[in-house]
Amino acid sequence: MKIALAQLNYHIGNFEKNTSKIIDQIKKAKNDQVDLIVFSELSVCGYPPQDLLENKSFIEQCEIAVEDIAQNCTDIAVIIGSPTLNTHEKGKRLYNSAIFITEGEIKFVQHKTLLPTYDIFDEYRYFEPNNKFNVVEYKGKKIAITVCEDLWDIQPTDNTFAKNQLYNVTPMEKLMEHKPDCIINISASPFSYTKIWGRKNVFIRNVKQYKLPLFVVNQAGAQTELIFDGGSLVVNPDGTIADELKLFAEDYKIYNLDDISENKIQKNIDEDPNVIAKIHDALVLGIQDYFKKMNFSKATLGLSGGIDSAVSLAIAERALGADNIRVLLLPSKYSSDHSISDAEALAKNLGIKYDIIKIQDVVDSFDKSLKSIFTGLQEDITEENIQARARGTILMALSNKFGHILLNTSNKSEAAVGYGTLYGDMAGGLSVLGDVYKADVYKLARYINKDSEVIPENTIVKPPSAELRPDQKDSDSLPDYDILDKILFEYIELQKSINEIAEEGIDKKLIERIIKLVNNNEYKRYQSPPILRISSKAFGAGRRMPLVAKYN
């Protein structure tokens, strides 16, 4: 049996485009004399559709799309993902389903059992968990079809997904009762630099347990903050990887089931991938798809001469092209000459149009307007924030006038501790580095410069500064970023307590101060733009904290 994996980039709710893509791949597979072609989870509507699933007409459009696809399924079998109606009186209205189609008809449907309810996932809000298990027979082979998390764990006692269900079950254990010849898994698994090999290991572990060939189809492309890296897999029954599809791109490949079943194909997969390179590629794809799917074409940002705006601009240029970006340099009386020259050098290196607008007159006008009510009070962070908000207002004016979407350049370290100005440098339509710690921002800069100097060396080596007061340095307010990032990672990603982090040899009072800053600035992040997610715990939809909590 010849099996094709179609790793595609879908657009949520764009049924015409999604259906057209799927049908084009089916036609290609038929020309290639493929027996079965497989698409990813919820491929018909795009993943994750969220509350669109509560719209009756949205589900009707899914059904129409499935019917259109079925009409093209002659002389070939197809597995697609789509929501389907639960016809029982009890339970949620929908299932998350894998649909097997051949001879122009739906022949078999396998619903998803283990519905994730962690981080950015909230499938149990919409879907009823499956409790029936069977395999589909085709071309003399029995195929076990699973949907994403249904193949993530082996033993029910270790299954973090099943624990949240009405019952505890391991889907593959049930499917193995029907003696399948192979496993097909359709997935929508987003990229996380902390789990690059973790996902592969899950599949390898399952294959070694069940000793069956495995075909995994993941989607590629970004859906707002979520970035799907593709990387669909074929795993031999002995647990070795036969092949991996492209990362961060669409792909299509054909495999002979007999060859995979007999361990005839093996591919050497890099076990120590360049994490920074993958973060870079993920961010480029995230910007590209956000603009393309939102029908935007132009971007702007404030170029300060600092590392964050420099890296953001370099990545945006690779995503959108220099002709689609226009930046502003917005110096105040505290801006150093080298900051302006560094910013100009970067813009020239990238061939990007830039304008210089001095903000001091704007800031002075605010000071003059507020003078009567600030009389007798010392200058403090209020005046510093006025500078940042003046910049934000000017950038938004350019955005409004010319239709350029403002890219936010704040990094995760600063966003975590509130080292940013609400309605100032936190403004924007999309946050490029909001899930990238400061230490990794520097690594990204080095990666961008690996072939030639794009970002000026001075931008990389000079001490970081917001330049909102004389001789200001980030180190005046924050510990070294290596220490800060370690505390933040342990607290945010690993969710460790103060005492647990202190066991790493870090001063406990410093940990307490940093965690207090994280908790006290939740209200700021609540008003941030969507953040491109590249970790296992990004700020935004995947980290839901009460604003008024008093808890460390």
N, C-alpha and C positions, 0 to 999 in steps of 0.2 A: 504494500500500500504506500502510495506517495502522499506525504503530508506537507502542506505549505503553511508557514507561519507568516501572518500579515501583521506587522507591527506599525500601527498608524497613529497619526496625530489628529485627534477628533476635536470638535468644537461643540461645547455643551448647547443643546437645543437647536443646533443648525442641522436639522434633519436632511435637508436637501444635499448639503455638502457631505455629511457623514455617509448617507446612503449611496451617493455617487462614488465616494472613495471605496466603499465596501464592494459595490458592484464592479467597479473597474478592476479590483484585485481578483474578484471571482472570475471575470473574463480572462484575465491574465493567467490564472491558475488552470482554467479549462484549456487554454492554448498550450500550456505546459503539460497537459495530460495528468494533472493532479487529481487524486481521488478525494481528498479532504483538505479544506482550507480553514484555518482557525483565526478568529479575531479576539480582541481583548474584552474585558469585563465592561458591561454597559456601553459597548461600542456604538450601538444604535443612537443613543442620546448623548453620549459623552459623560465622563465621570469627573467630579461628583455633581449630580444635578440638584442636590439639596432640596429646598422646598418647592422647586418646580415639580417634584414628584407628587405634590398635593393638588396640582392643577389637573383637572379631568382632561382637558384638551391636550395637555402634554402627553399623557398616557395614550390618548387616542392617536397622536402623531407617531408615537413609538410603534403602535400596532400597525399603522399604515406603512411605516418604513419596513417593518418585518415582512409584511405582505409583498412589498415591492422587491425586496431582496429575494424572497422565496421564488418569485417568478423567474429569477435568473439562475436558480439552483437545479438545472437539469444536467444530467451526466456528471454531476459532482455533488459532494456533500459539504455543508458549511456549518460551522459553529460560531454563533454570534452571541453577544451579551445584550440583554434588554430587561427592563422591568416588565413583569407580567402580573395580571390580576389574580388575586386570591379569591377563588370562587366559593370558599367556605364562609359560613356566617360568622365564625369566630376568628379573631386574630387581626393583624394588620391588613390593610387593603392590598398590599403589593408583595411580590417576591422579587429578589434580585436573581435573575435566571440566566443560565446558559441554554441556548436553543439550538437543537440539532435539526438541520433542514436538508432534505434531499428529495429528488423527483418533484420539486416545486411545492413541497408540503412540509409542515412541521411534524417530524416523526418522534421527537423526544425532547423533553424539557427537564433539566436538572436545576433545582433551586439551591441557592446558597444557604448553608446551615449556620455557620459561625459568623455572626454579624458584628464587626468591630465597633466598639463604643469608646474608643480612647483617642487622645490627641485630636487630630483634625477629623477623625471619623465619627459618624453618628448614624450608622446604618439602621440600628434598631429603632430609631425614630420613625423610619419609613417602612421597613420590610419585616415580614413574618419569617421566622427561621424555619428551614426545611426539616421534615422528620421522615422523609421517604427516600430510599436509596436504591438505585438500580443502575445498570450499565446499558449502553446502546450497542447493538450488534450491527456491524457494517463491514462488507467485503470479507466476511469470515473472521473478523476480529471483534473482541469485546473491548469497548472503550469506557474507562472510568473518567467521567467528566467532573471536574471540581472547579469551584469559583474562589479564587484568591485565598483567603484565610482558611478555607476548608482543607488546605494542604500544608498549613503552616506548622502543625504540631502532631506528634505521634500519640503520646499517652494523654488520656483525658485529664489525669491529675496534674499535668503540667500545662494544660491548655488555658491560657489567660483569656481567650475569647469565649470558650465554651462555659467558663465559670459565670459569665454574665447572661447566659441563656436560661430558658425555662427548664432545660434538661442538660445533662452532660454527655457528650458523645463525640467520638472521633470519626468524621465522615469516611476516611479511607478504610478504617476497620470494617465499617458497614459495607463499603463497596467491594472490599476484598472477598466477602462472602460469595460474590457472583463470579469470582475467578477471572478478572479482567486481564487483557493482554498488554495494555499500556494505559498510561495516565495522561490526560490533557487538562491543563490548568489555565483558565483565563483570568487575568489579573489587571488591577489598576493600582500599582504599588509605586508611590512617589519616591523620588530621590532623597537620600539622606547620607551625608558624608560619613556619619557615624555607623552606618549599616551597609557599607558597600559590599563587604563579603558576607555579612550576616544573612542576607536574603538567599544567596547562593547556597550557603551551608544548610539552611532550612530544607531546601529542595534536595540537596545531596543526601541529607540525613534520612529523608523520607524514602528516597530511591533505594538506599542501602537496606532500609527496613523491609520494603515490599518487593525489591528485586524486579522492578518493572521499568521499562523505558518511560521517560517523562518529557512532555512537550509543554513549555510554559510560554504564553503570549502576554506580554505586558504592553501597555500603551506608551507612546512617546508624546512629548509636547507639554506645554504648560497651560494650566487653567487658573488664571489669576496668580495666587501665591504658590500653588502647588506645581511642582515641576516633575514630570514623569520621564524617567531616563531611558525607558525601553529596556535594552539588555535582555530580551527574551532568551530563554535557555532551552537546550536539548541535552538531556542527561541520560547516559547509558545505564543499563541495569546494574552495573557494578559500581555506580556512583561517580564515575569519571564524566567530565563535561565533554560532550560531543561537539557542541558549538554554542556560540553566544552571538546574538544579533547586535547591531550597532547601538552605541550609547547616544542619547540625545538626538536621535534622528529616526526617520521612518526607515523600514527595512522589510525585505521579503525574501524568504529562502525556502527551499524544498528539500525534504529528507525522505529517504526510504526507510520505512518502519523496520523492515527485516535487518537492514544494516545497523540500525540503532539497537535493536533487540539483541544482536550478536556482538555488540561492543566493537564494531568495525571502525568507528570514527572516534578520534580523540583530538581534542584541541588543547594546547597549552594556554591556560588563562593566567594573566598576571596576578599573582597573589599579593603583591605589594603595590597597588596602583598609586599613581600620583594624585593624591587627594586634592591638592590645590588646583591641578589641571581640571579635574572633574567639577570642582566648585565653580571655576571660571566658565566652563562650558555650560553648566546649569544656569548660571546667571545670564549668560548671553541668550540662551534659549528662552529663559523667563521673560526677558525684556522683549525679544522678538515676538513671542506669541501674545503677550499682553497687548502690544500695540496692534498687531495684525488682527487679533480676534475682537478688539474693541474698535477697530477701524480708525485707529490713530496712525499718524505717519511722522510727526515732528516732536522733538523733545528739547527741553532746556534744563539747565541746572546752574547753580551758583558755583563758579570756579574760584576757590579761595587761595589756591597755591598749596593747600594741605593735602595729605595723603588720601583722605576719604573721597573728596571730590575728584581728585586725580584718577583714582582707580575706578570710580563710578563712571567718569567720562570715557575712559579707555574701553571699558566693557560696553557702554552704550554705543560707542562708535563702531565696535565690532558687530553689535546687534542691528543697528539701524543705518549705518553709513554716515560719513561726515556731512554729506549734503543735507541730512535730515536733522541736524543738531545745531543749535545756536546757544551760546553760553554767555553769561554775564559775569564780569569781574566787578565786585561791589566793595571797594576799599573804604575804610573809615580812617580817621586820624591815627588809629592804633595799628593799622595794617603796615607791615614792614615792606620795604622796597623789594626784598627777595621774594616775598609772597606774590607780589604782582608779576615780577619777572618770571618766576617759576610757572605761574598760571598761563602767562602769555606763551612761554616756550612750549608747554604741553599742547595748547590749542594749535600752535603753528605746526608742531610735530604731527598732529592728527589731521591737519587741514580743515579745522573747524572754525567757523565764523564766531568772533567774539566782540563784545562791546564792553567798554569800561564806563561805569556810572558811579561817581563818588557819592557816598550816602551821607556825608557829614551835614550838608544843608538840611536834609530830611530829618536827621537826628536832632539837629539844633532846633528845628521847628517844633518837634515834640517836646523838647526840654523847655522851650519858651512857653508852650501852651500849658505845661504842667507846673510851671514855676510857682504860681500862686498857691497851689495846694501842697507843694513839696517844700515850701519855705521853712528853713530851719532844720531840714532833714539832711543827713549825710548821703552822698551818693553811694549806691550799693548795686546789687544784682539787677535792680529795676532798670537802671540806666544801661547796663550791659545788655539786657534783654530787648530794650528799645532798638538797639543797633541790629540785633538779629531779626526783629520783627519788621524793621524798615527794609531789610534785604528780602524777607519773605514777601512783603507787599509788592515790591518792585518786580520780583520774579513772577509773581502771580499776575501782575499787570501784563507782562510780556506773554504769559501763557494765555490770558484772555484775549489779547489783541490779535495774536498771530496763530492761536490754536496749538501752541506747543505745550505738551504735557510736561509738568515739572517733575523731574526725578529727584527724590529725596536721597541724600548721601550720608545720613547718620549710620554709624556702625552699631553692632549689637552691644558692645561693651558700654558705650555711652548711653544708648537707649535704656539699658538695664538699670543704670544708676541715676537716670534723669539728667544726664549731662547734655542738655539740649533745651531749646526754647520752644515752648508750645506756641504755635502760630508764627514761628520764626523759622529756624533751621529744621524744624520738624514738619514743615509744610511739604506738600507734594502729592502727586497722584499715584506714585509707586515708589516703594523703598527698595533700593538696589542692594544695600549692604546691611540692612536691618537684622539679618540673621548671621552676620559674619563678625566674629570677634576681632578686636583691633590687631592682635598679633597675626591673624590670618590675612587681614587687609594688607599688611606689609609683605606677606608671602605672595599674595596676589600681584602686588606691584612688581616684585622680583620676577614672577612668572611672566607677566606682561612684557617685561624688559629682557626676556631670555635671548632674543635674537638681535635686538637693537634697543637703544635707549629711547623709549617712548615717553615714559614718565621721567622728568628731570631727576638726576641723582640727589640733588639738594632737597627735593620734596620728600625723598625717602629717608634721608639721614638726619634731617633737622628735627629738633624736639617738637612734638605736636603742641599746637596752641590754638585756642579759639580767637585770640587777638581782639578781645573785647575790653581790655584794660592794658596799661603799660607793662611790658615785659611779662605778660601772662603766659604760663605754661600749664598744660594739662596736669602735670605732676604737682602743681600747687594744690589741687583739689582731690586728686586720685592717686592711689598707689601705682607703682610700675604696672604696665599693662600685662606683663607676664604673670604677675601675682593676681591682679584683678581678674583676668580671664580665667585663671584656674579656680578662683573662688566662685565665679559666676557659673562656670561649666558644672562644677560639683553641685551647686545649688539648683540651677535651672534644668540642665539636662539629666543629671543623676539624682536630683531631688534629695540630696543629703541634708542632714541637720547641721546646725552650727557645731555641735560636739564632734560629729563625724568628720566634718571638714577640718576641724582643729587637729585631728589625729594625723593629718598630712603634714603637720609641722608649721602651720600658719598661725600667726598671732590671733587669739580668740577675739580680742577686742576689735581688731581690724575686720574680722569676719562678721561680727555683729553689726559694725557700722555699715559695711557694704550691703548686707542683707536687709538692713533697715532702709537703706536707700532704694533697693530694688522694690521692696514692698510699698514704700511711701510714694513711689512714682508710677504706680499702676495706672492712675488716672490720666497721666500723660500718654502712655502707650495706648490706652483705650481710644485715643483720638488720633492715632498715627495712621498714615496711609497703609495699604496692604503691603506686606513684606514678602519678598521672594524667599521661600522656605528651602533651606539646604541642610538643615539639621533635624534631629529627632524631636526637638522641642523649640519651635520658633515662637516669638511673640505674635499675638494675633489669635486666629480662630482655634489654634491648637493648645493655647494656654489660657484657661478661663479662671481668672482670679477675681474675687469680690473686691470692689474698690474700697469698701469701708471696713475691711477686716483688720483686726488687731492681733496679729499672730506672726511669730518668728519661728 
